[in-house]
Amino acid sequence: MTIQVNIAKAKATLSELVALAESGEEVVLARAGKPVVTLKLVADVDPSSHRRIGAFADTGLTEEEARLFLGPDPAFDQDKPELY
């Protein structure tokens, strides 16, 4: 199925449109109702390998436990050295 979205709406919903393209949908961006570009999945990229923002949100891990998987970030954790 082809989904056509105007560019203004695409700016506000880009993440959702990319997810649709990753799932196999054809996503066409249009200007004034005329197709301009198509979002297309790169053939050699495995979308399941991408880390999502908030990947630990639904795991039930505490913030401290999740940080063990991510490792220290000196710029962000400078006031929390006790976590590491």
mmCIF file of the N, C-alpha and C atoms, coordinates in Angstrom:
data_MODEL
# 
_entry.id   MODEL 
# 
loop_
_atom_site.group_PDB 
_atom_site.id 
_atom_site.type_symbol 
_atom_site.label_atom_id 
_atom_site.label_alt_id 
_atom_site.label_comp_id 
_atom_site.label_asym_id 
_atom_site.label_entity_id 
_atom_site.label_seq_id 
_atom_site.pdbx_PDB_ins_code 
_atom_site.Cartn_x 
_atom_site.Cartn_y 
_atom_site.Cartn_z 
_atom_site.occupancy 
_atom_site.B_iso_or_equiv 
_atom_site.pdbx_formal_charge 
_atom_site.auth_seq_id 
_atom_site.auth_comp_id 
_atom_site.auth_asym_id 
_atom_site.auth_atom_id 
_atom_site.pdbx_PDB_model_num 
ATOM 1   N N  . MET A 1 1  ? 0.845  -1.180 0.000  1.00 0.00 ? 1  MET A N  1 
ATOM 2   C CA . MET A 1 1  ? 0.000  0.000  0.000  1.00 0.00 ? 1  MET A CA 1 
ATOM 3   C C  . MET A 1 1  ? 0.888  1.240  0.000  1.00 0.00 ? 1  MET A C  1 
ATOM 4   N N  . THR A 1 2  ? 0.507  2.249  -0.756 1.00 0.00 ? 2  THR A N  1 
ATOM 5   C CA . THR A 1 2  ? 1.256  3.496  -0.817 1.00 0.00 ? 2  THR A CA 1 
ATOM 6   C C  . THR A 1 2  ? 0.595  4.532  0.079  1.00 0.00 ? 2  THR A C  1 
ATOM 7   N N  . ILE A 1 3  ? 1.418  5.171  0.892  1.00 0.00 ? 3  ILE A N  1 
ATOM 8   C CA . ILE A 1 3  ? 0.945  6.235  1.769  1.00 0.00 ? 3  ILE A CA 1 
ATOM 9   C C  . ILE A 1 3  ? 1.549  7.533  1.261  1.00 0.00 ? 3  ILE A C  1 
ATOM 10  N N  . GLN A 1 4  ? 0.708  8.520  0.950  1.00 0.00 ? 4  GLN A N  1 
ATOM 11  C CA . GLN A 1 4  ? 1.207  9.816  0.492  1.00 0.00 ? 4  GLN A CA 1 
ATOM 12  C C  . GLN A 1 4  ? 0.934  10.851 1.570  1.00 0.00 ? 4  GLN A C  1 
ATOM 13  N N  . VAL A 1 5  ? 1.975  11.606 1.918  1.00 0.00 ? 5  VAL A N  1 
ATOM 14  C CA . VAL A 1 5  ? 1.892  12.594 2.990  1.00 0.00 ? 5  VAL A CA 1 
ATOM 15  C C  . VAL A 1 5  ? 2.495  13.894 2.487  1.00 0.00 ? 5  VAL A C  1 
ATOM 16  N N  . ASN A 1 6  ? 1.851  15.023 2.815  1.00 0.00 ? 6  ASN A N  1 
ATOM 17  C CA . ASN A 1 6  ? 2.453  16.288 2.408  1.00 0.00 ? 6  ASN A CA 1 
ATOM 18  C C  . ASN A 1 6  ? 3.679  16.573 3.277  1.00 0.00 ? 6  ASN A C  1 
ATOM 19  N N  . ILE A 1 7  ? 4.585  17.358 2.767  1.00 0.00 ? 7  ILE A N  1 
ATOM 20  C CA . ILE A 1 7  ? 5.872  17.586 3.423  1.00 0.00 ? 7  ILE A CA 1 
ATOM 21  C C  . ILE A 1 7  ? 5.702  18.220 4.799  1.00 0.00 ? 7  ILE A C  1 
ATOM 22  N N  . ALA A 1 8  ? 4.762  19.140 4.948  1.00 0.00 ? 8  ALA A N  1 
ATOM 23  C CA . ALA A 1 8  ? 4.556  19.775 6.254  1.00 0.00 ? 8  ALA A CA 1 
ATOM 24  C C  . ALA A 1 8  ? 4.171  18.740 7.311  1.00 0.00 ? 8  ALA A C  1 
ATOM 25  N N  . LYS A 1 9  ? 3.267  17.831 6.966  1.00 0.00 ? 9  LYS A N  1 
ATOM 26  C CA . LYS A 1 9  ? 2.876  16.784 7.911  1.00 0.00 ? 9  LYS A CA 1 
ATOM 27  C C  . LYS A 1 9  ? 4.032  15.814 8.142  1.00 0.00 ? 9  LYS A C  1 
ATOM 28  N N  . ALA A 1 10 ? 4.812  15.546 7.089  1.00 0.00 ? 10 ALA A N  1 
ATOM 29  C CA . ALA A 1 10 ? 5.948  14.630 7.217  1.00 0.00 ? 10 ALA A CA 1 
ATOM 30  C C  . ALA A 1 10 ? 6.968  15.156 8.218  1.00 0.00 ? 10 ALA A C  1 
ATOM 31  N N  . LYS A 1 11 ? 7.160  16.466 8.264  1.00 0.00 ? 11 LYS A N  1 
ATOM 32  C CA . LYS A 1 11 ? 8.103  17.048 9.222  1.00 0.00 ? 11 LYS A CA 1 
ATOM 33  C C  . LYS A 1 11 ? 7.679  16.734 10.653 1.00 0.00 ? 11 LYS A C  1 
ATOM 34  N N  . ALA A 1 12 ? 6.386  16.723 10.895 1.00 0.00 ? 12 ALA A N  1 
ATOM 35  C CA . ALA A 1 12 ? 5.878  16.487 12.244 1.00 0.00 ? 12 ALA A CA 1 
ATOM 36  C C  . ALA A 1 12 ? 5.803  15.006 12.600 1.00 0.00 ? 12 ALA A C  1 
ATOM 37  N N  . THR A 1 13 ? 5.792  14.141 11.591 1.00 0.00 ? 13 THR A N  1 
ATOM 38  C CA . THR A 1 13 ? 5.595  12.710 11.851 1.00 0.00 ? 13 THR A CA 1 
ATOM 39  C C  . THR A 1 13 ? 6.687  11.850 11.226 1.00 0.00 ? 13 THR A C  1 
ATOM 40  N N  . LEU A 1 14 ? 7.882  12.398 11.085 1.00 0.00 ? 14 LEU A N  1 
ATOM 41  C CA . LEU A 1 14 ? 8.950  11.686 10.386 1.00 0.00 ? 14 LEU A CA 1 
ATOM 42  C C  . LEU A 1 14 ? 9.259  10.330 11.010 1.00 0.00 ? 14 LEU A C  1 
ATOM 43  N N  . SER A 1 15 ? 9.337  10.249 12.317 1.00 0.00 ? 15 SER A N  1 
ATOM 44  C CA . SER A 1 15 ? 9.649  8.970  12.969 1.00 0.00 ? 15 SER A CA 1 
ATOM 45  C C  . SER A 1 15 ? 8.635  7.895  12.602 1.00 0.00 ? 15 SER A C  1 
ATOM 46  N N  . GLU A 1 16 ? 7.367  8.255  12.612 1.00 0.00 ? 16 GLU A N  1 
ATOM 47  C CA . GLU A 1 16 ? 6.325  7.297  12.270 1.00 0.00 ? 16 GLU A CA 1 
ATOM 48  C C  . GLU A 1 16 ? 6.417  6.882  10.802 1.00 0.00 ? 16 GLU A C  1 
ATOM 49  N N  . LEU A 1 17 ? 6.724  7.841  9.927  1.00 0.00 ? 17 LEU A N  1 
ATOM 50  C CA . LEU A 1 17 ? 6.842  7.532  8.504  1.00 0.00 ? 17 LEU A CA 1 
ATOM 51  C C  . LEU A 1 17 ? 8.026  6.616  8.229  1.00 0.00 ? 17 LEU A C  1 
ATOM 52  N N  . VAL A 1 18 ? 9.131  6.848  8.915  1.00 0.00 ? 18 VAL A N  1 
ATOM 53  C CA . VAL A 1 18 ? 10.297 5.973  8.762  1.00 0.00 ? 18 VAL A CA 1 
ATOM 54  C C  . VAL A 1 18 ? 9.946  4.564  9.230  1.00 0.00 ? 18 VAL A C  1 
ATOM 55  N N  . ALA A 1 19 ? 9.236  4.458  10.341 1.00 0.00 ? 19 ALA A N  1 
ATOM 56  C CA . ALA A 1 19 ? 8.830  3.140  10.842 1.00 0.00 ? 19 ALA A CA 1 
ATOM 57  C C  . ALA A 1 19 ? 7.939  2.423  9.824  1.00 0.00 ? 19 ALA A C  1 
ATOM 58  N N  . LEU A 1 20 ? 7.047  3.162  9.184  1.00 0.00 ? 20 LEU A N  1 
ATOM 59  C CA . LEU A 1 20 ? 6.201  2.555  8.151  1.00 0.00 ? 20 LEU A CA 1 
ATOM 60  C C  . LEU A 1 20 ? 7.043  2.058  6.984  1.00 0.00 ? 20 LEU A C  1 
ATOM 61  N N  . ALA A 1 21 ? 8.014  2.866  6.557  1.00 0.00 ? 21 ALA A N  1 
ATOM 62  C CA . ALA A 1 21 ? 8.900  2.451  5.466  1.00 0.00 ? 21 ALA A CA 1 
ATOM 63  C C  . ALA A 1 21 ? 9.699  1.215  5.866  1.00 0.00 ? 21 ALA A C  1 
ATOM 64  N N  . GLU A 1 22 ? 10.158 1.170  7.121  1.00 0.00 ? 22 GLU A N  1 
ATOM 65  C CA . GLU A 1 22 ? 10.908 0.006  7.609  1.00 0.00 ? 22 GLU A CA 1 
ATOM 66  C C  . GLU A 1 22 ? 10.053 -1.255 7.603  1.00 0.00 ? 22 GLU A C  1 
ATOM 67  N N  . SER A 1 23 ? 8.754  -1.083 7.805  1.00 0.00 ? 23 SER A N  1 
ATOM 68  C CA . SER A 1 23 ? 7.865  -2.246 7.833  1.00 0.00 ? 23 SER A CA 1 
ATOM 69  C C  . SER A 1 23 ? 7.414  -2.678 6.437  1.00 0.00 ? 23 SER A C  1 
ATOM 70  N N  . GLY A 1 24 ? 7.894  -1.966 5.404  1.00 0.00 ? 24 GLY A N  1 
ATOM 71  C CA . GLY A 1 24 ? 7.587  -2.371 4.039  1.00 0.00 ? 24 GLY A CA 1 
ATOM 72  C C  . GLY A 1 24 ? 6.589  -1.501 3.306  1.00 0.00 ? 24 GLY A C  1 
ATOM 73  N N  . GLU A 1 25 ? 6.014  -0.525 3.990  1.00 0.00 ? 25 GLU A N  1 
ATOM 74  C CA . GLU A 1 25 ? 5.066  0.377  3.329  1.00 0.00 ? 25 GLU A CA 1 
ATOM 75  C C  . GLU A 1 25 ? 5.818  1.323  2.393  1.00 0.00 ? 25 GLU A C  1 
ATOM 76  N N  . GLU A 1 26 ? 5.190  1.698  1.297  1.00 0.00 ? 26 GLU A N  1 
ATOM 77  C CA . GLU A 1 26 ? 5.756  2.714  0.413  1.00 0.00 ? 26 GLU A CA 1 
ATOM 78  C C  . GLU A 1 26 ? 5.251  4.064  0.907  1.00 0.00 ? 26 GLU A C  1 
ATOM 79  N N  . VAL A 1 27 ? 6.167  4.956  1.258  1.00 0.00 ? 27 VAL A N  1 
ATOM 80  C CA . VAL A 1 27 ? 5.810  6.270  1.780  1.00 0.00 ? 27 VAL A CA 1 
ATOM 81  C C  . VAL A 1 27 ? 6.285  7.322  0.783  1.00 0.00 ? 27 VAL A C  1 
ATOM 82  N N  . VAL A 1 28 ? 5.342  8.109  0.275  1.00 0.00 ? 28 VAL A N  1 
ATOM 83  C CA . VAL A 1 28 ? 5.644  9.145  -0.707 1.00 0.00 ? 28 VAL A CA 1 
ATOM 84  C C  . VAL A 1 28 ? 5.389  10.501 -0.065 1.00 0.00 ? 28 VAL A C  1 
ATOM 85  N N  . LEU A 1 29 ? 6.370  11.391 -0.175 1.00 0.00 ? 29 LEU A N  1 
ATOM 86  C CA . LEU A 1 29 ? 6.215  12.757 0.316  1.00 0.00 ? 29 LEU A CA 1 
ATOM 87  C C  . LEU A 1 29 ? 5.834  13.634 -0.867 1.00 0.00 ? 29 LEU A C  1 
ATOM 88  N N  . ALA A 1 30 ? 4.810  14.468 -0.668 1.00 0.00 ? 30 ALA A N  1 
ATOM 89  C CA . ALA A 1 30 ? 4.286  15.281 -1.757 1.00 0.00 ? 30 ALA A CA 1 
ATOM 90  C C  . ALA A 1 30 ? 4.312  16.761 -1.394 1.00 0.00 ? 30 ALA A C  1 
ATOM 91  N N  . ARG A 1 31 ? 4.428  17.576 -2.436 1.00 0.00 ? 31 ARG A N  1 
ATOM 92  C CA . ARG A 1 31 ? 4.342  19.032 -2.283 1.00 0.00 ? 31 ARG A CA 1 
ATOM 93  C C  . ARG A 1 31 ? 3.184  19.487 -3.170 1.00 0.00 ? 31 ARG A C  1 
ATOM 94  N N  . ALA A 1 32 ? 2.226  20.153 -2.563 1.00 0.00 ? 32 ALA A N  1 
ATOM 95  C CA . ALA A 1 32 ? 1.033  20.617 -3.281 1.00 0.00 ? 32 ALA A CA 1 
ATOM 96  C C  . ALA A 1 32 ? 0.335  19.459 -3.998 1.00 0.00 ? 32 ALA A C  1 
ATOM 97  N N  . GLY A 1 33 ? 0.328  18.301 -3.348 1.00 0.00 ? 33 GLY A N  1 
ATOM 98  C CA . GLY A 1 33 ? -0.360 17.140 -3.892 1.00 0.00 ? 33 GLY A CA 1 
ATOM 99  C C  . GLY A 1 33 ? 0.399  16.366 -4.953 1.00 0.00 ? 33 GLY A C  1 
ATOM 100 N N  . LYS A 1 34 ? 1.611  16.832 -5.295 1.00 0.00 ? 34 LYS A N  1 
ATOM 101 C CA . LYS A 1 34 ? 2.407  16.147 -6.320 1.00 0.00 ? 34 LYS A CA 1 
ATOM 102 C C  . LYS A 1 34 ? 3.550  15.389 -5.660 1.00 0.00 ? 34 LYS A C  1 
ATOM 103 N N  . PRO A 1 35 ? 3.697  14.093 -5.939 1.00 0.00 ? 35 PRO A N  1 
ATOM 104 C CA . PRO A 1 35 ? 4.782  13.301 -5.350 1.00 0.00 ? 35 PRO A CA 1 
ATOM 105 C C  . PRO A 1 35 ? 6.146  13.908 -5.660 1.00 0.00 ? 35 PRO A C  1 
ATOM 106 N N  . VAL A 1 36 ? 6.992  13.971 -4.615 1.00 0.00 ? 36 VAL A N  1 
ATOM 107 C CA . VAL A 1 36 ? 8.328  14.545 -4.765 1.00 0.00 ? 36 VAL A CA 1 
ATOM 108 C C  . VAL A 1 36 ? 9.398  13.497 -4.479 1.00 0.00 ? 36 VAL A C  1 
ATOM 109 N N  . VAL A 1 37 ? 9.286  12.809 -3.345 1.00 0.00 ? 37 VAL A N  1 
ATOM 110 C CA . VAL A 1 37 ? 10.280 11.806 -2.963 1.00 0.00 ? 37 VAL A CA 1 
ATOM 111 C C  . VAL A 1 37 ? 9.581  10.605 -2.332 1.00 0.00 ? 37 VAL A C  1 
ATOM 112 N N  . THR A 1 38 ? 10.306 9.499  -2.311 1.00 0.00 ? 38 THR A N  1 
ATOM 113 C CA . THR A 1 38 ? 9.823  8.280  -1.673 1.00 0.00 ? 38 THR A CA 1 
ATOM 114 C C  . THR A 1 38 ? 10.790 7.891  -0.568 1.00 0.00 ? 38 THR A C  1 
ATOM 115 N N  . LEU A 1 39 ? 10.264 7.549  0.608  1.00 0.00 ? 39 LEU A N  1 
ATOM 116 C CA . LEU A 1 39 ? 11.101 6.994  1.667  1.00 0.00 ? 39 LEU A CA 1 
ATOM 117 C C  . LEU A 1 39 ? 11.293 5.526  1.344  1.00 0.00 ? 39 LEU A C  1 
ATOM 118 N N  . LYS A 1 40 ? 12.537 5.109  1.288  1.00 0.00 ? 40 LYS A N  1 
ATOM 119 C CA . LYS A 1 40 ? 12.831 3.742  0.888  1.00 0.00 ? 40 LYS A CA 1 
ATOM 120 C C  . LYS A 1 40 ? 13.854 3.148  1.837  1.00 0.00 ? 40 LYS A C  1 
ATOM 121 N N  . LEU A 1 41 ? 13.625 1.930  2.264  1.00 0.00 ? 41 LEU A N  1 
ATOM 122 C CA . LEU A 1 41 ? 14.536 1.232  3.154  1.00 0.00 ? 41 LEU A CA 1 
ATOM 123 C C  . LEU A 1 41 ? 15.812 0.876  2.402  1.00 0.00 ? 41 LEU A C  1 
ATOM 124 N N  . VAL A 1 42 ? 16.949 1.152  2.999  1.00 0.00 ? 42 VAL A N  1 
ATOM 125 C CA . VAL A 1 42 ? 18.227 0.774  2.411  1.00 0.00 ? 42 VAL A CA 1 
ATOM 126 C C  . VAL A 1 42 ? 18.325 -0.742 2.478  1.00 0.00 ? 42 VAL A C  1 
ATOM 127 N N  . ALA A 1 43 ? 18.653 -1.375 1.372  1.00 0.00 ? 43 ALA A N  1 
ATOM 128 C CA . ALA A 1 43 ? 18.587 -2.829 1.248  1.00 0.00 ? 43 ALA A CA 1 
ATOM 129 C C  . ALA A 1 43 ? 19.465 -3.584 2.234  1.00 0.00 ? 43 ALA A C  1 
ATOM 130 N N  . ASP A 1 44 ? 20.651 -3.083 2.530  1.00 0.00 ? 44 ASP A N  1 
ATOM 131 C CA . ASP A 1 44 ? 21.573 -3.848 3.366  1.00 0.00 ? 44 ASP A CA 1 
ATOM 132 C C  . ASP A 1 44 ? 21.507 -3.484 4.847  1.00 0.00 ? 44 ASP A C  1 
ATOM 133 N N  . VAL A 1 45 ? 20.490 -2.754 5.257  1.00 0.00 ? 45 VAL A N  1 
ATOM 134 C CA . VAL A 1 45 ? 20.347 -2.374 6.658  1.00 0.00 ? 45 VAL A CA 1 
ATOM 135 C C  . VAL A 1 45 ? 19.265 -3.229 7.297  1.00 0.00 ? 45 VAL A C  1 
ATOM 136 N N  . ASP A 1 46 ? 19.586 -3.817 8.441  1.00 0.00 ? 46 ASP A N  1 
ATOM 137 C CA . ASP A 1 46 ? 18.613 -4.602 9.193  1.00 0.00 ? 46 ASP A CA 1 
ATOM 138 C C  . ASP A 1 46 ? 17.965 -3.675 10.215 1.00 0.00 ? 46 ASP A C  1 
ATOM 139 N N  . PRO A 1 47 ? 16.706 -3.241 10.010 1.00 0.00 ? 47 PRO A N  1 
ATOM 140 C CA . PRO A 1 47 ? 16.082 -2.290 10.926 1.00 0.00 ? 47 PRO A CA 1 
ATOM 141 C C  . PRO A 1 47 ? 15.946 -2.822 12.348 1.00 0.00 ? 47 PRO A C  1 
ATOM 142 N N  . SER A 1 48 ? 15.933 -4.128 12.532 1.00 0.00 ? 48 SER A N  1 
ATOM 143 C CA . SER A 1 48 ? 15.806 -4.675 13.881 1.00 0.00 ? 48 SER A CA 1 
ATOM 144 C C  . SER A 1 48 ? 17.089 -4.499 14.688 1.00 0.00 ? 48 SER A C  1 
ATOM 145 N N  . SER A 1 49 ? 18.186 -4.146 14.009 1.00 0.00 ? 49 SER A N  1 
ATOM 146 C CA . SER A 1 49 ? 19.450 -3.966 14.725 1.00 0.00 ? 49 SER A CA 1 
ATOM 147 C C  . SER A 1 49 ? 19.618 -2.556 15.275 1.00 0.00 ? 49 SER A C  1 
ATOM 148 N N  . HIS A 1 50 ? 18.722 -1.646 14.930 1.00 0.00 ? 50 HIS A N  1 
ATOM 149 C CA . HIS A 1 50 ? 18.827 -0.269 15.407 1.00 0.00 ? 50 HIS A CA 1 
ATOM 150 C C  . HIS A 1 50 ? 18.389 -0.179 16.863 1.00 0.00 ? 50 HIS A C  1 
ATOM 151 N N  . ARG A 1 51 ? 19.152 0.552  17.644 1.00 0.00 ? 51 ARG A N  1 
ATOM 152 C CA . ARG A 1 51 ? 18.766 0.762  19.033 1.00 0.00 ? 51 ARG A CA 1 
ATOM 153 C C  . ARG A 1 51 ? 17.770 1.905  19.088 1.00 0.00 ? 51 ARG A C  1 
ATOM 154 N N  . ARG A 1 52 ? 16.687 1.695  19.745 1.00 0.00 ? 52 ARG A N  1 
ATOM 155 C CA . ARG A 1 52 ? 15.655 2.713  19.842 1.00 0.00 ? 52 ARG A CA 1 
ATOM 156 C C  . ARG A 1 52 ? 15.874 3.567  21.075 1.00 0.00 ? 52 ARG A C  1 
ATOM 157 N N  . ILE A 1 53 ? 15.489 4.825  20.985 1.00 0.00 ? 53 ILE A N  1 
ATOM 158 C CA . ILE A 1 53 ? 15.532 5.708  22.142 1.00 0.00 ? 53 ILE A CA 1 
ATOM 159 C C  . ILE A 1 53 ? 14.551 5.160  23.164 1.00 0.00 ? 53 ILE A C  1 
ATOM 160 N N  . GLY A 1 54 ? 14.969 5.098  24.401 1.00 0.00 ? 54 GLY A N  1 
ATOM 161 C CA . GLY A 1 54 ? 14.111 4.556  25.435 1.00 0.00 ? 54 GLY A CA 1 
ATOM 162 C C  . GLY A 1 54 ? 14.007 3.047  25.372 1.00 0.00 ? 54 GLY A C  1 
ATOM 163 N N  . ALA A 1 55 ? 15.035 2.405  24.850 1.00 0.00 ? 55 ALA A N  1 
ATOM 164 C CA . ALA A 1 55 ? 15.001 0.957  24.665 1.00 0.00 ? 55 ALA A CA 1 
ATOM 165 C C  . ALA A 1 55 ? 14.783 0.206  25.970 1.00 0.00 ? 55 ALA A C  1 
ATOM 166 N N  . PHE A 1 56 ? 15.148 0.794  27.094 1.00 0.00 ? 56 PHE A N  1 
ATOM 167 C CA . PHE A 1 56 ? 14.997 0.122  28.382 1.00 0.00 ? 56 PHE A CA 1 
ATOM 168 C C  . PHE A 1 56 ? 13.725 0.553  29.116 1.00 0.00 ? 56 PHE A C  1 
ATOM 169 N N  . ALA A 1 57 ? 12.908 1.376  28.496 1.00 0.00 ? 57 ALA A N  1 
ATOM 170 C CA . ALA A 1 57 ? 11.749 1.953  29.176 1.00 0.00 ? 57 ALA A CA 1 
ATOM 171 C C  . ALA A 1 57 ? 10.762 0.903  29.674 1.00 0.00 ? 57 ALA A C  1 
ATOM 172 N N  . ASP A 1 58 ? 10.560 -0.153 28.934 1.00 0.00 ? 58 ASP A N  1 
ATOM 173 C CA . ASP A 1 58 ? 9.555  -1.156 29.300 1.00 0.00 ? 58 ASP A CA 1 
ATOM 174 C C  . ASP A 1 58 ? 10.148 -2.422 29.897 1.00 0.00 ? 58 ASP A C  1 
ATOM 175 N N  . THR A 1 59 ? 11.404 -2.390 30.309 1.00 0.00 ? 59 THR A N  1 
ATOM 176 C CA . THR A 1 59 ? 12.048 -3.602 30.806 1.00 0.00 ? 59 THR A CA 1 
ATOM 177 C C  . THR A 1 59 ? 11.866 -3.816 32.298 1.00 0.00 ? 59 THR A C  1 
ATOM 178 N N  . GLY A 1 60 ? 11.461 -2.776 33.005 1.00 0.00 ? 60 GLY A N  1 
ATOM 179 C CA . GLY A 1 60 ? 11.348 -2.894 34.454 1.00 0.00 ? 60 GLY A CA 1 
ATOM 180 C C  . GLY A 1 60 ? 12.660 -2.650 35.174 1.00 0.00 ? 60 GLY A C  1 
ATOM 181 N N  . LEU A 1 61 ? 13.707 -2.302 34.425 1.00 0.00 ? 61 LEU A N  1 
ATOM 182 C CA . LEU A 1 61 ? 15.002 -2.014 35.047 1.00 0.00 ? 61 LEU A CA 1 
ATOM 183 C C  . LEU A 1 61 ? 14.970 -0.641 35.698 1.00 0.00 ? 61 LEU A C  1 
ATOM 184 N N  . THR A 1 62 ? 15.704 -0.513 36.789 1.00 0.00 ? 62 THR A N  1 
ATOM 185 C CA . THR A 1 62 ? 15.870 0.807  37.378 1.00 0.00 ? 62 THR A CA 1 
ATOM 186 C C  . THR A 1 62 ? 16.834 1.593  36.507 1.00 0.00 ? 62 THR A C  1 
ATOM 187 N N  . GLU A 1 63 ? 16.909 2.900  36.718 1.00 0.00 ? 63 GLU A N  1 
ATOM 188 C CA . GLU A 1 63 ? 17.840 3.726  35.954 1.00 0.00 ? 63 GLU A CA 1 
ATOM 189 C C  . GLU A 1 63 ? 19.269 3.233  36.153 1.00 0.00 ? 63 GLU A C  1 
ATOM 190 N N  . GLU A 1 64 ? 19.592 2.873  37.381 1.00 0.00 ? 64 GLU A N  1 
ATOM 191 C CA . GLU A 1 64 ? 20.947 2.401  37.684 1.00 0.00 ? 64 GLU A CA 1 
ATOM 192 C C  . GLU A 1 64 ? 21.256 1.102  36.931 1.00 0.00 ? 64 GLU A C  1 
ATOM 193 N N  . GLU A 1 65 ? 20.308 0.181  36.888 1.00 0.00 ? 65 GLU A N  1 
ATOM 194 C CA . GLU A 1 65 ? 20.524 -1.079 36.172 1.00 0.00 ? 65 GLU A CA 1 
ATOM 195 C C  . GLU A 1 65 ? 20.677 -0.843 34.666 1.00 0.00 ? 65 GLU A C  1 
ATOM 196 N N  . ALA A 1 66 ? 19.869 0.042  34.115 1.00 0.00 ? 66 ALA A N  1 
ATOM 197 C CA . ALA A 1 66 ? 19.960 0.338  32.687 1.00 0.00 ? 66 ALA A CA 1 
ATOM 198 C C  . ALA A 1 66 ? 21.309 0.952  32.346 1.00 0.00 ? 66 ALA A C  1 
ATOM 199 N N  . ARG A 1 67 ? 21.841 1.787  33.223 1.00 0.00 ? 67 ARG A N  1 
ATOM 200 C CA . ARG A 1 67 ? 23.141 2.421  32.981 1.00 0.00 ? 67 ARG A CA 1 
ATOM 201 C C  . ARG A 1 67 ? 24.267 1.390  32.913 1.00 0.00 ? 67 ARG A C  1 
ATOM 202 N N  . LEU A 1 68 ? 24.121 0.276  33.585 1.00 0.00 ? 68 LEU A N  1 
ATOM 203 C CA . LEU A 1 68 ? 25.142 -0.768 33.515 1.00 0.00 ? 68 LEU A CA 1 
ATOM 204 C C  . LEU A 1 68 ? 25.277 -1.307 32.093 1.00 0.00 ? 68 LEU A C  1 
ATOM 205 N N  . PHE A 1 69 ? 24.179 -1.337 31.359 1.00 0.00 ? 69 PHE A N  1 
ATOM 206 C CA . PHE A 1 69 ? 24.222 -1.790 29.970 1.00 0.00 ? 69 PHE A CA 1 
ATOM 207 C C  . PHE A 1 69 ? 24.818 -0.735 29.053 1.00 0.00 ? 69 PHE A C  1 
ATOM 208 N N  . LEU A 1 70 ? 24.582 0.520  29.355 1.00 0.00 ? 70 LEU A N  1 
ATOM 209 C CA . LEU A 1 70 ? 25.018 1.601  28.484 1.00 0.00 ? 70 LEU A CA 1 
ATOM 210 C C  . LEU A 1 70 ? 26.433 2.067  28.776 1.00 0.00 ? 70 LEU A C  1 
ATOM 211 N N  . GLY A 1 71 ? 26.897 1.874  29.993 1.00 0.00 ? 71 GLY A N  1 
ATOM 212 C CA . GLY A 1 71 ? 28.226 2.344  30.369 1.00 0.00 ? 71 GLY A CA 1 
ATOM 213 C C  . GLY A 1 71 ? 28.191 3.803  30.794 1.00 0.00 ? 71 GLY A C  1 
ATOM 214 N N  . PRO A 1 72 ? 29.285 4.270  31.351 1.00 0.00 ? 72 PRO A N  1 
ATOM 215 C CA . PRO A 1 72 ? 29.319 5.641  31.857 1.00 0.00 ? 72 PRO A CA 1 
ATOM 216 C C  . PRO A 1 72 ? 29.354 6.674  30.729 1.00 0.00 ? 72 PRO A C  1 
ATOM 217 N N  . ASP A 1 73 ? 28.798 7.820  31.004 1.00 0.00 ? 73 ASP A N  1 
ATOM 218 C CA . ASP A 1 73 ? 28.862 8.970  30.107 1.00 0.00 ? 73 ASP A CA 1 
ATOM 219 C C  . ASP A 1 73 ? 29.383 10.126 30.946 1.00 0.00 ? 73 ASP A C  1 
ATOM 220 N N  . PRO A 1 74 ? 30.687 10.393 30.885 1.00 0.00 ? 74 PRO A N  1 
ATOM 221 C CA . PRO A 1 74 ? 31.286 11.403 31.754 1.00 0.00 ? 74 PRO A CA 1 
ATOM 222 C C  . PRO A 1 74 ? 30.610 12.764 31.659 1.00 0.00 ? 74 PRO A C  1 
ATOM 223 N N  . ALA A 1 75 ? 30.154 13.155 30.489 1.00 0.00 ? 75 ALA A N  1 
ATOM 224 C CA . ALA A 1 75 ? 29.517 14.460 30.346 1.00 0.00 ? 75 ALA A CA 1 
ATOM 225 C C  . ALA A 1 75 ? 28.173 14.509 31.062 1.00 0.00 ? 75 ALA A C  1 
ATOM 226 N N  . PHE A 1 76 ? 27.478 13.393 31.121 1.00 0.00 ? 76 PHE A N  1 
ATOM 227 C CA . PHE A 1 76 ? 26.158 13.359 31.732 1.00 0.00 ? 76 PHE A CA 1 
ATOM 228 C C  . PHE A 1 76 ? 26.213 12.961 33.205 1.00 0.00 ? 76 PHE A C  1 
ATOM 229 N N  . ASP A 1 77 ? 27.137 12.104 33.563 1.00 0.00 ? 77 ASP A N  1 
ATOM 230 C CA . ASP A 1 77 ? 27.166 11.522 34.894 1.00 0.00 ? 77 ASP A CA 1 
ATOM 231 C C  . ASP A 1 77 ? 28.241 12.098 35.808 1.00 0.00 ? 77 ASP A C  1 
ATOM 232 N N  . GLN A 1 78 ? 28.738 13.281 35.513 1.00 0.00 ? 78 GLN A N  1 
ATOM 233 C CA . GLN A 1 78 ? 29.825 13.822 36.308 1.00 0.00 ? 78 GLN A CA 1 
ATOM 234 C C  . GLN A 1 78 ? 29.450 14.009 37.776 1.00 0.00 ? 78 GLN A C  1 
ATOM 235 N N  . ASP A 1 79 ? 28.162 14.181 38.060 1.00 0.00 ? 79 ASP A N  1 
ATOM 236 C CA . ASP A 1 79 ? 27.742 14.366 39.443 1.00 0.00 ? 79 ASP A CA 1 
ATOM 237 C C  . ASP A 1 79 ? 27.308 13.061 40.111 1.00 0.00 ? 79 ASP A C  1 
ATOM 238 N N  . LYS A 1 80 ? 27.452 11.908 39.419 1.00 0.00 ? 80 LYS A N  1 
ATOM 239 C CA . LYS A 1 80 ? 27.023 10.624 39.970 1.00 0.00 ? 80 LYS A CA 1 
ATOM 240 C C  . LYS A 1 80 ? 28.121 9.568  39.855 1.00 0.00 ? 80 LYS A C  1 
ATOM 241 N N  . PRO A 1 81 ? 29.321 9.836  40.320 1.00 0.00 ? 81 PRO A N  1 
ATOM 242 C CA . PRO A 1 81 ? 30.397 8.845  40.172 1.00 0.00 ? 81 PRO A CA 1 
ATOM 243 C C  . PRO A 1 81 ? 30.140 7.564  40.958 1.00 0.00 ? 81 PRO A C  1 
ATOM 244 N N  . GLU A 1 82 ? 29.261 7.623  41.954 1.00 0.00 ? 82 GLU A N  1 
ATOM 245 C CA . GLU A 1 82 ? 29.007 6.439  42.770 1.00 0.00 ? 82 GLU A CA 1 
ATOM 246 C C  . GLU A 1 82 ? 28.296 5.334  41.995 1.00 0.00 ? 82 GLU A C  1 
ATOM 247 N N  . LEU A 1 83 ? 27.701 5.653  40.848 1.00 0.00 ? 83 LEU A N  1 
ATOM 248 C CA . LEU A 1 83 ? 27.024 4.631  40.056 1.00 0.00 ? 83 LEU A CA 1 
ATOM 249 C C  . LEU A 1 83 ? 28.004 3.685  39.388 1.00 0.00 ? 83 LEU A C  1 
ATOM 250 N N  . TYR A 1 84 ? 29.259 4.109  39.232 1.00 0.00 ? 84 TYR A N  1 
ATOM 251 C CA . TYR A 1 84 ? 30.236 3.296  38.535 1.00 0.00 ? 84 TYR A CA 1 
ATOM 252 C C  . TYR A 1 84 ? 31.367 2.987  39.470 1.00 0.00 ? 84 TYR A C  1 
# 
